[in-house]
């Protein structure tokens, strides 16, 4: 695995749920980059998942899991 930082700023703490959601999307993208470090290959694969409803749903699931983790780390912004 390349040395990509998978948790930006080494923290899951955010000021708002919106920032938490943005962090979840960023972290999901970073895991794709870490899993497939070849930028050209990632670009080639975009057309595949962009046209596959099942793969797009898998992306939303990944973001949802990241967001749930971030929300818990932030005590659900209470």
N, CA, C and O atoms as a Tinker XYZ file with bonds, in Angstrom:
   312  protein
     1  N      0.859000   -1.177000    0.000000    73     2
     2  CA     0.000000    0.000000    0.000000    64     1     3
     3  C      0.907000    1.243000    0.000000    63     2     4     5
     4  O      1.931000    1.267000    0.682000    81     3
     5  N      0.531000    2.249000   -0.752000    73     3     6
     6  CA     1.325000    3.469000   -0.791000    64     5     7
     7  C      1.123000    4.246000    0.516000    63     6     8     9
     8  O      0.224000    3.932000    1.296000    81     7
     9  N      1.953000    5.247000    0.747000    73     7    10
    10  CA     1.883000    5.983000    2.016000    64     9    11
    11  C      0.778000    7.040000    2.080000    63    10    12    13
    12  O      0.920000    8.025000    2.804000    81    11
    13  N     -0.301000    6.860000    1.349000    73    11    14
    14  CA    -1.421000    7.793000    1.390000    64    13    15
    15  C     -1.935000    7.902000    2.823000    63    14    16    17
    16  O     -2.134000    6.888000    3.492000    81    15
    17  N     -2.147000    9.114000    3.286000    73    15    18
    18  CA    -2.739000    9.332000    4.598000    64    17    19
    19  C     -4.226000    9.041000    4.493000    63    18    20    21
    20  O     -4.946000    9.723000    3.764000    81    19
    21  N     -4.689000    8.030000    5.220000    73    19    22
    22  CA    -6.069000    7.596000    5.083000    64    21    23
    23  C     -7.031000    8.343000    6.004000    63    22    24    25
    24  O     -8.239000    8.341000    5.767000    81    23
    25  N     -6.509000    8.980000    7.049000    73    23    26
    26  CA    -7.333000    9.807000    7.932000    64    25    27
    27  C     -6.727000   11.217000    7.899000    63    26    28    29
    28  O     -5.749000   11.487000    8.595000    81    27
    29  N     -7.308000   12.112000    7.093000    73    27    30
    30  CA    -6.766000   13.466000    6.978000    64    29    31
    31  C     -6.630000   14.141000    8.344000    63    30    32    33
    32  O     -7.536000   14.066000    9.174000    81    31
    33  N     -5.514000   14.786000    8.565000    73    31    34
    34  CA    -5.197000   15.476000    9.822000    64    33    35
    35  C     -5.203000   14.531000   11.022000    63    34    36    37
    36  O     -5.229000   14.981000   12.168000    81    35
    37  N     -5.180000   13.219000   10.759000    73    35    38
    38  CA    -5.130000   12.206000   11.810000    64    37    39
    39  C     -6.250000   12.371000   12.842000    63    38    40    41
    40  O     -6.059000   12.107000   14.029000    81    39
    41  N     -7.422000   12.813000   12.371000    73    39    42
    42  CA    -8.540000   13.039000   13.282000    64    41    43
    43  C     -9.871000   12.816000   12.576000    63    42    44    45
    44  O    -10.030000   13.141000   11.400000    81    43
    45  N    -10.817000   12.258000   13.312000    73    43    46
    46  CA   -12.180000   12.107000   12.807000    64    45    47
    47  C    -13.082000   13.212000   13.337000    63    46    48    49
    48  O    -14.263000   13.258000   12.995000    81    47
    49  N    -12.554000   14.089000   14.154000    73    47    50
    50  CA   -13.357000   15.145000   14.757000    64    49    51
    51  C    -13.641000   16.255000   13.754000    63    50    52    53
    52  O    -12.737000   16.750000   13.082000    81    51
    53  N    -14.911000   16.638000   13.665000    73    51    54
    54  CA   -15.334000   17.725000   12.788000    64    53    55
    55  C    -16.289000   18.628000   13.564000    63    54    56    57
    56  O    -16.888000   18.210000   14.554000    81    55
    57  N    -16.420000   19.855000   13.106000    73    55    58
    58  CA   -17.269000   20.824000   13.809000    64    57    59
    59  C    -18.756000   20.584000   13.568000    63    58    60    61
    60  O    -19.580000   20.881000   14.434000    81    59
    61  N    -19.104000   20.050000   12.406000    73    59    62
    62  CA   -20.512000   19.894000   12.041000    64    61    63
    63  C    -20.741000   18.565000   11.325000    63    62    64    65
    64  O    -19.795000   17.958000   10.823000    81    63
    65  N    -21.988000   18.116000   11.276000    73    63    66
    66  CA   -22.286000   16.920000   10.490000    64    65    67
    67  C    -21.916000   17.077000    9.011000    63    66    68    69
    68  O    -21.452000   16.123000    8.386000    81    67
    69  N    -22.116000   18.264000    8.453000    73    67    70
    70  CA   -21.745000   18.491000    7.046000    64    69    71
    71  C    -20.251000   18.272000    6.835000    63    70    72    73
    72  O    -19.848000   17.633000    5.862000    81    71
    73  N    -19.433000   18.792000    7.733000    73    71    74
    74  CA   -17.986000   18.556000    7.635000    64    73    75
    75  C    -17.681000   17.072000    7.797000    63    74    76    77
    76  O    -16.770000   16.545000    7.158000    81    75
    77  N    -18.442000   16.406000    8.652000    73    75    78
    78  CA   -18.264000   14.968000    8.833000    64    77    79
    79  C    -18.592000   14.202000    7.571000    63    78    80    81
    80  O    -17.888000   13.257000    7.213000    81    79
    81  N    -19.645000   14.598000    6.899000    73    79    82
    82  CA   -20.033000   13.941000    5.649000    64    81    83
    83  C    -18.968000   14.164000    4.575000    63    82    84    85
    84  O    -18.630000   13.246000    3.828000    81    83
    85  N    -18.446000   15.381000    4.503000    73    83    86
    86  CA   -17.382000   15.671000    3.539000    64    85    87
    87  C    -16.137000   14.837000    3.840000    63    86    88    89
    88  O    -15.475000   14.344000    2.926000    81    87
    89  N    -15.825000   14.683000    5.125000    73    87    90
    90  CA   -14.687000   13.852000    5.510000    64    89    91
    91  C    -14.933000   12.395000    5.120000    63    90    92    93
    92  O    -14.013000   11.713000    4.669000    81    91
    93  N    -16.152000   11.920000    5.286000    73    91    94
    94  CA   -16.488000   10.541000    4.908000    64    93    95
    95  C    -16.269000   10.315000    3.417000    63    94    96    97
    96  O    -15.721000    9.288000    3.017000    81    95
    97  N    -16.690000   11.262000    2.602000    73    95    98
    98  CA   -16.490000   11.144000    1.152000    64    97    99
    99  C    -14.996000   11.140000    0.843000    63    98   100   101
   100  O    -14.525000   10.335000    0.040000    81    99
   101  N    -14.257000   12.040000    1.481000    73    99   102
   102  CA   -12.815000   12.118000    1.236000    64   101   103
   103  C    -12.124000   10.816000    1.637000    63   102   104   105
   104  O    -11.276000   10.305000    0.905000    81   103
   105  N    -12.491000   10.285000    2.802000    73   103   106
   106  CA   -11.864000    9.044000    3.258000    64   105   107
   107  C    -12.201000    7.883000    2.335000    63   106   108   109
   108  O    -11.361000    7.013000    2.104000    81   107
   109  N    -13.409000    7.859000    1.810000    73   107   110
   110  CA   -13.790000    6.807000    0.872000    64   109   111
   111  C    -12.967000    6.895000   -0.407000    63   110   112   113
   112  O    -12.555000    5.878000   -0.966000    81   111
   113  N    -12.737000    8.109000   -0.856000    73   111   114
   114  CA   -11.918000    8.292000   -2.058000    64   113   115
   115  C    -10.470000    7.896000   -1.794000    63   114   116   117
   116  O     -9.809000    7.333000   -2.666000    81   115
   117  N     -9.979000    8.190000   -0.591000    73   115   118
   118  CA    -8.599000    7.841000   -0.262000    64   117   119
   119  C     -8.380000    6.334000   -0.217000    63   118   120   121
   120  O     -7.310000    5.854000   -0.593000    81   119
   121  N     -9.383000    5.581000    0.240000    73   119   122
   122  CA    -9.210000    4.133000    0.286000    64   121   123
   123  C     -9.184000    3.558000   -1.130000    63   122   124   125
   124  O     -8.499000    2.566000   -1.382000    81   123
   125  N     -9.919000    4.168000   -2.047000    73   123   126
   126  CA    -9.849000    3.734000   -3.447000    64   125   127
   127  C     -8.447000    4.000000   -3.982000    63   126   128   129
   128  O     -7.861000    3.151000   -4.655000    81   127
   129  N     -7.916000    5.171000   -3.683000    73   127   130
   130  CA    -6.562000    5.525000   -4.142000    64   129   131
   131  C     -5.515000    4.585000   -3.544000    63   130   132   133
   132  O     -4.575000    4.184000   -4.229000    81   131
   133  N     -5.676000    4.238000   -2.275000    73   131   134
   134  CA    -4.719000    3.338000   -1.635000    64   133   135
   135  C     -4.828000    1.921000   -2.205000    63   134   136   137
   136  O     -3.826000    1.219000   -2.345000    81   135
   137  N     -6.042000    1.517000   -2.526000    73   135   138
   138  CA    -6.266000    0.174000   -3.060000    64   137   139
   139  C     -5.805000    0.063000   -4.506000    63   138   140   141
   140  O     -5.243000   -0.956000   -4.908000    81   139
   141  N     -6.048000    1.121000   -5.293000    73   139   142
   142  CA    -5.616000    1.146000   -6.699000    64   141   143
   143  C     -4.776000    2.408000   -6.901000    63   142   144   145
   144  O     -5.302000    3.440000   -7.315000    81   143
   145  N     -3.465000    2.332000   -6.609000    73   143   146
   146  CA    -2.617000    3.523000   -6.688000    64   145   147
   147  C     -2.349000    4.041000   -8.103000    63   146   148   149
   148  O     -1.853000    5.157000   -8.261000    81   147
   149  N     -2.662000    3.263000   -9.122000    73   147   150
   150  CA    -2.426000    3.677000  -10.502000    64   149   151
   151  C     -3.538000    4.628000  -10.953000    63   150   152   153
   152  O     -4.667000    4.198000  -11.194000    81   151
   153  N     -3.217000    5.915000  -11.067000    73   151   154
   154  CA    -4.211000    6.930000  -11.432000    64   153   155
   155  C     -4.834000    6.651000  -12.798000    63   154   156   157
   156  O     -6.031000    6.866000  -12.986000    81   155
   157  N     -4.049000    6.183000  -13.735000    73   155   158
   158  CA    -4.577000    5.887000  -15.069000    64   157   159
   159  C     -5.596000    4.751000  -15.006000    63   158   160   161
   160  O     -6.623000    4.804000  -15.682000    81   159
   161  N     -5.322000    3.736000  -14.208000    73   159   162
   162  CA    -6.251000    2.621000  -14.068000    64   161   163
   163  C     -7.540000    3.091000  -13.394000    63   162   164   165
   164  O     -8.630000    2.693000  -13.802000    81   163
   165  N     -7.424000    3.938000  -12.360000    73   163   166
   166  CA    -8.630000    4.466000  -11.706000    64   165   167
   167  C     -9.479000    5.241000  -12.703000    63   166   168   169
   168  O    -10.705000    5.131000  -12.691000    81   167
   169  N     -8.846000    6.016000  -13.556000    73   167   170
   170  CA    -9.561000    6.785000  -14.575000    64   169   171
   171  C    -10.289000    5.847000  -15.535000    63   170   172   173
   172  O    -11.433000    6.109000  -15.908000    81   171
   173  N     -9.639000    4.759000  -15.937000    73   171   174
   174  CA   -10.265000    3.789000  -16.838000    64   173   175
   175  C    -11.478000    3.127000  -16.180000    63   174   176   177
   176  O    -12.478000    2.862000  -16.847000    81   175
   177  N    -11.393000    2.866000  -14.895000    73   175   178
   178  CA   -12.467000    2.162000  -14.195000    64   177   179
   179  C    -13.668000    3.045000  -13.902000    63   178   180   181
   180  O    -14.759000    2.533000  -13.653000    81   179
   181  N    -13.492000    4.359000  -13.926000    73   179   182
   182  CA   -14.612000    5.261000  -13.628000    64   181   183
   183  C    -15.817000    5.007000  -14.529000    63   182   184   185
   184  O    -16.958000    5.030000  -14.067000    81   183
   185  N    -15.565000    4.771000  -15.793000    73   183   186
   186  CA   -16.675000    4.533000  -16.712000    64   185   187
   187  C    -17.419000    3.252000  -16.354000    63   186   188   189
   188  O    -18.631000    3.159000  -16.550000    81   187
   189  N    -16.698000    2.272000  -15.833000    73   187   190
   190  CA   -17.324000    1.004000  -15.455000    64   189   191
   191  C    -18.312000    1.230000  -14.314000    63   190   192   193
   192  O    -19.485000    0.876000  -14.429000    81   191
   193  N    -17.841000    1.821000  -13.209000    73   191   194
   194  CA   -18.756000    1.972000  -12.071000    64   193   195
   195  C    -19.757000    3.101000  -12.259000    63   194   196   197
   196  O    -20.818000    3.086000  -11.635000    81   195
   197  N    -19.449000    4.074000  -13.099000    73   195   198
   198  CA   -20.397000    5.166000  -13.346000    64   197   199
   199  C    -21.649000    4.670000  -14.062000    63   198   200   201
   200  O    -22.689000    5.329000  -14.022000    81   199
   201  N    -21.556000    3.527000  -14.709000    73   199   202
   202  CA   -22.680000    2.982000  -15.465000    64   201   203
   203  C    -23.229000    1.693000  -14.873000    63   202   204   205
   204  O    -23.929000    0.943000  -15.553000    81   203
   205  N    -22.917000    1.435000  -13.619000    73   203   206
   206  CA   -23.382000    0.217000  -12.958000    64   205   207
   207  C    -24.054000    0.610000  -11.645000    63   206   208   209
   208  O    -23.384000    1.003000  -10.690000    81   207
   209  N    -25.382000    0.500000  -11.604000    73   207   210
   210  CA   -26.139000    0.922000  -10.422000    64   209   211
   211  C    -25.682000    0.192000   -9.166000    63   210   212   213
   212  O    -25.625000    0.796000   -8.095000    81   211
   213  N    -25.362000   -1.074000   -9.271000    73   211   214
   214  CA   -24.910000   -1.842000   -8.115000    64   213   215
   215  C    -23.603000   -1.316000   -7.553000    63   214   216   217
   216  O    -23.430000   -1.227000   -6.337000    81   215
   217  N    -22.686000   -0.968000   -8.441000    73   215   218
   218  CA   -21.407000   -0.421000   -7.987000    64   217   219
   219  C    -21.579000    0.970000   -7.383000    63   218   220   221
   220  O    -20.902000    1.318000   -6.416000    81   219
   221  N    -22.478000    1.759000   -7.950000    73   219   222
   222  CA   -22.740000    3.081000   -7.370000    64   221   223
   223  C    -23.350000    2.950000   -5.979000    63   222   224   225
   224  O    -23.017000    3.724000   -5.082000    81   223
   225  N    -24.238000    1.978000   -5.793000    73   223   226
   226  CA   -24.796000    1.733000   -4.460000    64   225   227
   227  C    -23.708000    1.284000   -3.482000    63   226   228   229
   228  O    -23.745000    1.639000   -2.304000    81   227
   229  N    -22.750000    0.515000   -3.965000    73   227   230
   230  CA   -21.632000    0.092000   -3.109000    64   229   231
   231  C    -20.828000    1.308000   -2.647000    63   230   232   233
   232  O    -20.367000    1.351000   -1.506000    81   231
   233  N    -20.661000    2.282000   -3.517000    73   231   234
   234  CA   -19.957000    3.514000   -3.145000    64   233   235
   235  C    -20.712000    4.234000   -2.032000    63   234   236   237
   236  O    -20.105000    4.681000   -1.059000    81   235
   237  N    -22.028000    4.347000   -2.170000    73   235   238
   238  CA   -22.800000    5.044000   -1.146000    64   237   239
   239  C    -22.738000    4.294000    0.175000    63   238   240   241
   240  O    -22.749000    4.912000    1.240000    81   239
   241  N    -22.675000    2.985000    0.119000    73   239   242
   242  CA   -22.560000    2.182000    1.339000    64   241   243
   243  C    -21.226000    2.458000    2.041000    63   242   244   245
   244  O    -21.181000    2.597000    3.263000    81   243
   245  N    -20.162000    2.535000    1.276000    73   243   246
   246  CA   -18.842000    2.824000    1.840000    64   245   247
   247  C    -18.832000    4.187000    2.522000    63   246   248   249
   248  O    -18.314000    4.325000    3.630000    81   247
   249  N    -19.401000    5.188000    1.868000    73   247   250
   250  CA   -19.459000    6.529000    2.464000    64   249   251
   251  C    -20.309000    6.498000    3.736000    63   250   252   253
   252  O    -19.959000    7.137000    4.728000    81   251
   253  N    -21.410000    5.767000    3.713000    73   251   254
   254  CA   -22.286000    5.689000    4.882000    64   253   255
   255  C    -21.563000    5.065000    6.072000    63   254   256   257
   256  O    -21.728000    5.523000    7.203000    81   255
   257  N    -20.778000    4.044000    5.835000    73   255   258
   258  CA   -20.017000    3.413000    6.923000    64   257   259
   259  C    -18.986000    4.394000    7.477000    63   258   260   261
   260  O    -18.842000    4.525000    8.693000    81   259
   261  N    -18.279000    5.074000    6.599000    73   259   262
   262  CA   -17.305000    6.080000    7.057000    64   261   263
   263  C    -18.010000    7.165000    7.863000    63   262   264   265
   264  O    -17.509000    7.584000    8.906000    81   263
   265  N    -19.175000    7.626000    7.385000    73   263   266
   266  CA   -19.896000    8.688000    8.079000    64   265   267
   267  C    -20.376000    8.207000    9.447000    63   266   268   269
   268  O    -20.316000    8.962000   10.417000    81   267
   269  N    -20.843000    6.987000    9.539000    73   267   270
   270  CA   -21.277000    6.458000   10.836000    64   269   271
   271  C    -20.124000    6.432000   11.834000    63   270   272   273
   272  O    -20.308000    6.749000   13.009000    81   271
   273  N    -18.957000    6.061000   11.374000    73   271   274
   274  CA   -17.776000    6.041000   12.234000    64   273   275
   275  C    -17.424000    7.450000   12.697000    63   274   276   277
   276  O    -17.133000    7.669000   13.873000    81   275
   277  N    -17.450000    8.405000   11.765000    73   275   278
   278  CA   -17.137000    9.800000   12.088000    64   277   279
   279  C    -18.186000   10.375000   13.036000    63   278   280   281
   280  O    -17.837000   11.090000   13.976000    81   279
   281  N    -19.455000   10.077000   12.807000    73   279   282
   282  CA   -20.518000   10.567000   13.683000    64   281   283
   283  C    -20.318000   10.046000   15.101000    63   282   284   285
   284  O    -20.456000   10.804000   16.061000    81   283
   285  N    -19.999000    8.783000   15.242000    73   283   286
   286  CA   -19.759000    8.209000   16.569000    64   285   287
   287  C    -18.561000    8.884000   17.240000    63   286   288   289
   288  O    -18.598000    9.165000   18.438000    81   287
   289  N    -17.518000    9.140000   16.486000    73   287   290
   290  CA   -16.331000    9.792000   17.044000    64   289   291
   291  C    -16.650000   11.206000   17.514000    63   290   292   293
   292  O    -15.981000   11.733000   18.403000    81   291
   293  N    -17.654000   11.813000   16.928000    73   291   294
   294  CA   -18.056000   13.180000   17.292000    64   293   295
   295  C    -19.251000   13.194000   18.240000    63   294   296   297
   296  O    -19.908000   14.222000   18.402000    81   295
   297  N    -19.532000   12.047000   18.867000    73   295   298
   298  CA   -20.676000   11.931000   19.776000    64   297   299
   299  C    -21.949000   12.456000   19.115000    63   298   300   301
   300  O    -22.793000   13.083000   19.756000    81   299
   301  N    -22.061000   12.186000   17.833000    73   299   302
   302  CA   -23.227000   12.584000   17.038000    64   301   303
   303  C    -23.526000   14.080000   17.136000    63   302   304   305
   304  O    -24.678000   14.502000   17.044000    81   303
   305  N    -22.477000   14.868000   17.323000    73   303   306
   306  CA   -22.536000   16.336000   17.367000    64   305   307
   307  C    -23.510000   16.856000   18.423000    63   306   308   309
   308  O    -24.161000   17.882000   18.231000    81   307
   309  N    -23.598000   16.134000   19.537000    73   307   310
   310  CA   -24.474000   16.586000   20.638000    64   309   311
   311  C    -23.786000   17.671000   21.428000    63   310   312
   312  O    -24.351000   18.185000   22.394000    81   311
